Every structure is written in C-alpha cells, then in structure tokens.
Amino acid sequence: MRKILEAFREGRNGTMVAVEGSTDVPIGSRLIARLNVPGKEIREVAAYKDRLRPSPLKESSTDGFLLVGLDNSEIKDGAMVEISSHTD
C-alpha cells in the first residue's frame, strides 16, 4: 500500500491522485487500484497511470494515477492505495 499525498478532480470520470513512491509502469497503463480509506471498506476501481502537473507536493519520487469512478471527496486523510496490473 502507498500513501495518497494529494487528490484532485481532473474533469474526467474520476479523481487524480499523487502517491508516494515511483514505478516504471508506462503512462496510460490500465491498472487496478485497491483504495483503503480509514473506517471504510476497501474499494477496488480501475486506474490509469498519468502525468502529474507540477506542484510543491509532487516530488520526483511521486506517481500519479487516475482512479476511475471516484470523487476526490471519497479520499480522506490517511487513505492508502495498492496499484497492480490489470492482468494480475
């Protein structure tokens, strides 16, 4: 699980999140995200790796993912996400 550092609405069908750590997964890859928000059930959604816009919170060791079907209000402080390939 990786800590979600920031969540923001992108105007698409989902919420963009910045998470701790980086991967070599190519931009645009279709993935599965398991979202763990404290006090709620783990939720599984489709995700796509995407580029992050520059921001002071986004360091080089930070990845961006579009979580499909989620509103940024659903992502609370302390939320964690596990990203895996769509074929796993």
Backbone as CSV, one residue per row, in Angstrom:
resi,resn,N_x,N_y,N_z,CA_x,CA_y,CA_z,C_x,C_y,C_z
1,MET,0.849,-1.184,0.000,0.000,0.000,0.000,0.890,1.242,0.000
2,ARG,0.443,2.241,-0.739,1.172,3.501,-0.835,0.274,4.641,-0.346
3,LYS,0.865,5.580,0.363,0.114,6.709,0.914,-0.299,7.671,-0.199
4,ILE,-1.568,8.105,-0.161,-2.043,9.124,-1.087,-1.671,10.485,-0.508
5,LEU,-0.875,11.236,-1.254,-0.398,12.541,-0.801,-1.372,13.661,-1.134
6,GLU,-2.080,13.515,-2.259,-2.985,14.566,-2.724,-4.005,13.947,-3.672
7,ALA,-5.217,14.462,-3.630,-6.276,14.033,-4.549,-6.940,15.279,-5.107
8,PHE,-7.214,15.265,-6.405,-7.858,16.423,-7.016,-8.656,15.995,-8.235
9,ARG,-9.712,16.717,-8.505,-10.608,16.440,-9.627,-9.940,16.903,-10.914
10,GLU,-10.013,16.075,-11.932,-9.393,16.388,-13.205,-10.403,16.736,-14.292
11,GLY,-11.694,16.713,-13.989,-12.694,16.999,-15.005,-12.980,15.802,-15.885
12,ARG,-12.411,14.670,-15.538,-12.664,13.421,-16.250,-13.495,12.534,-15.340
13,ASN,-13.704,11.335,-15.760,-14.519,10.404,-14.982,-13.701,9.780,-13.857
14,GLY,-13.276,10.594,-12.907,-12.510,10.059,-11.799,-11.720,11.133,-11.090
15,THR,-10.828,10.671,-10.221,-10.004,11.560,-9.414,-8.542,11.219,-9.635
16,MET,-7.741,12.240,-9.812,-6.302,12.072,-9.949,-5.693,12.092,-8.557
17,VAL,-4.794,11.143,-8.291,-4.112,11.109,-7.000,-2.600,11.107,-7.206
18,ALA,-1.912,11.748,-6.283,-0.458,11.693,-6.207,-0.137,10.754,-5.054
19,VAL,0.700,9.748,-5.317,1.030,8.767,-4.284,2.534,8.711,-4.059
20,GLU,2.912,8.288,-2.859,4.322,8.127,-2.510,4.958,7.058,-3.377
21,GLY,6.192,7.306,-3.759,6.963,6.324,-4.497,6.742,6.416,-5.993
22,SER,7.660,5.813,-6.735,7.537,5.820,-8.188,7.708,4.408,-8.725
23,THR,7.177,4.201,-9.926,7.266,2.903,-10.589,7.724,3.121,-12.022
24,ASP,8.055,2.041,-12.694,8.427,2.134,-14.103,7.249,1.784,-15.015
25,VAL,6.042,1.768,-14.463,4.837,1.500,-15.255,4.658,2.647,-16.252
26,PRO,4.455,2.337,-17.541,4.297,3.404,-18.542,3.027,4.236,-18.328
27,ILE,3.104,5.521,-18.685,1.941,6.415,-18.654,0.847,5.802,-19.527
28,GLY,-0.385,5.858,-19.051,-1.525,5.332,-19.805,-1.834,3.871,-19.541
29,SER,-1.004,3.197,-18.744,-1.241,1.780,-18.445,-2.531,1.599,-17.671
30,ARG,-3.312,0.588,-18.077,-4.545,0.259,-17.356,-4.183,-0.616,-16.166
31,LEU,-4.672,-0.234,-14.998,-4.308,-0.886,-13.748,-5.539,-1.095,-12.876
32,ILE,-5.325,-1.743,-11.744,-6.359,-1.907,-10.720,-5.854,-1.224,-9.451
33,ALA,-6.720,-0.434,-8.830,-6.370,0.236,-7.575,-7.283,-0.279,-6.471
34,ARG,-6.679,-0.647,-5.349,-7.437,-1.025,-4.156,-7.271,0.119,-3.169
35,LEU,-8.355,0.857,-2.971,-8.345,2.046,-2.122,-8.743,1.668,-0.704
36,ASN,-7.895,2.048,0.251,-8.157,1.774,1.659,-8.269,3.109,2.392
37,VAL,-9.504,3.511,2.691,-9.775,4.739,3.440,-10.097,4.328,4.872
38,PRO,-9.416,4.918,5.877,-9.683,4.544,7.267,-11.178,4.596,7.598
39,GLY,-11.666,3.521,8.219,-13.063,3.455,8.634,-14.028,3.015,7.548
40,LYS,-13.515,2.684,6.364,-14.384,2.246,5.263,-13.864,0.936,4.700
41,GLU,-14.726,0.258,3.932,-14.310,-0.979,3.277,-13.320,-0.669,2.162
42,ILE,-12.439,-1.626,1.880,-11.517,-1.479,0.759,-12.329,-1.511,-0.527
43,ARG,-12.038,-0.575,-1.413,-12.779,-0.460,-2.673,-11.810,-0.665,-3.832
44,GLU,-12.213,-1.471,-4.807,-11.382,-1.729,-5.979,-11.951,-0.983,-7.178
45,VAL,-11.083,-0.235,-7.878,-11.505,0.544,-9.045,-10.451,0.429,-10.142
46,ALA,-10.859,0.731,-11.369,-9.908,0.817,-12.477,-9.050,2.062,-12.282
47,ALA,-7.807,1.979,-12.739,-6.887,3.109,-12.610,-6.000,3.177,-13.849
48,TYR,-5.507,4.360,-14.118,-4.561,4.586,-15.215,-3.423,5.446,-14.695
49,LYS,-2.187,5.042,-15.027,-1.062,5.898,-14.649,-1.110,7.138,-15.532
50,ASP,-0.877,8.299,-14.929,-0.964,9.564,-15.650,0.113,10.512,-15.139
51,ARG,0.384,11.532,-15.915,1.359,12.552,-15.503,0.731,13.490,-14.481
52,LEU,1.553,13.922,-13.551,1.123,14.908,-12.562,1.509,16.296,-13.028
53,ARG,0.654,17.251,-12.760,1.012,18.648,-13.016,2.000,19.084,-11.948
54,PRO,2.901,20.001,-12.280,3.882,20.451,-11.273,3.198,21.042,-10.039
55,SER,3.740,20.692,-8.877,3.219,21.180,-7.606,4.293,20.970,-6.546
56,PRO,4.328,21.806,-5.526,5.316,21.616,-4.461,5.192,20.262,-3.760
57,LEU,3.991,19.666,-3.749,3.807,18.371,-3.079,4.312,17.203,-3.911
58,LYS,4.499,17.421,-5.195,4.838,16.323,-6.090,6.341,16.292,-6.342
59,GLU,7.003,15.359,-5.719,8.436,15.195,-5.887,8.690,14.175,-6.984
60,SER,9.959,13.994,-7.341,10.295,13.036,-8.394,9.959,11.605,-7.980
61,SER,9.862,11.344,-6.685,9.521,10.002,-6.210,8.018,9.879,-5.956
62,THR,7.232,10.576,-6.768,5.779,10.565,-6.640,5.167,10.165,-7.972
63,ASP,4.196,9.259,-7.944,3.478,8.836,-9.147,2.071,9.402,-9.140
64,GLY,1.485,9.521,-10.322,0.107,9.968,-10.460,-0.754,8.893,-11.089
65,PHE,-1.959,8.739,-10.574,-2.906,7.758,-11.103,-4.295,8.365,-11.155
66,LEU,-5.010,8.097,-12.242,-6.413,8.467,-12.350,-7.220,7.288,-11.830
67,LEU,-7.995,7.494,-10.772,-8.852,6.456,-10.199,-10.252,6.663,-10.768
68,VAL,-10.669,5.758,-11.623,-11.912,5.895,-12.382,-13.126,5.706,-11.476
69,GLY,-14.086,6.619,-11.608,-15.347,6.497,-10.890,-15.332,7.004,-9.461
70,LEU,-14.218,7.562,-9.016,-14.142,8.097,-7.654,-14.193,9.612,-7.678
71,ASP,-14.830,10.180,-6.673,-14.815,11.621,-6.480,-13.748,11.923,-5.437
72,ASN,-13.067,13.056,-5.578,-11.993,13.344,-4.619,-12.492,13.469,-3.184
73,SER,-13.780,13.725,-2.987,-14.327,13.795,-1.624,-14.335,12.426,-0.940
74,GLU,-14.201,11.349,-1.716,-14.169,9.992,-1.153,-12.799,9.631,-0.597
75,ILE,-11.797,10.432,-0.887,-10.434,10.140,-0.457,-10.102,11.040,0.728
76,LYS,-10.025,10.438,1.897,-9.816,11.166,3.159,-8.358,11.081,3.593
77,ASP,-7.992,11.904,4.585,-6.649,11.845,5.161,-6.354,10.428,5.623
78,GLY,-5.147,9.978,5.369,-4.738,8.643,5.779,-5.062,7.564,4.770
79,ALA,-5.651,7.934,3.631,-6.003,6.946,2.611,-4.738,6.348,1.996
80,MET,-4.833,5.070,1.689,-3.739,4.327,1.071,-4.287,3.655,-0.179
81,VAL,-3.392,3.360,-1.122,-3.812,2.690,-2.346,-2.771,1.644,-2.730
82,GLU,-3.259,0.520,-3.213,-2.401,-0.529,-3.756,-2.694,-0.592,-5.246
83,ILE,-1.664,-0.446,-6.056,-1.809,-0.452,-7.506,-1.232,-1.757,-8.035
84,SER,-1.991,-2.434,-8.900,-1.491,-3.659,-9.519,-1.890,-3.675,-10.985
85,SER,-1.229,-4.539,-11.748,-1.532,-4.603,-13.173,-2.922,-5.182,-13.369
86,HIS,-3.547,-4.804,-14.462,-4.914,-5.234,-14.768,-4.984,-6.747,-14.968
87,THR,-3.887,-7.369,-15.365,-3.891,-8.797,-15.674,-3.541,-9.685,-14.496
88,ASP,-3.159,-9.096,-13.347,-2.814,-9.918,-12.164,-4.015,-10.681,-11.659
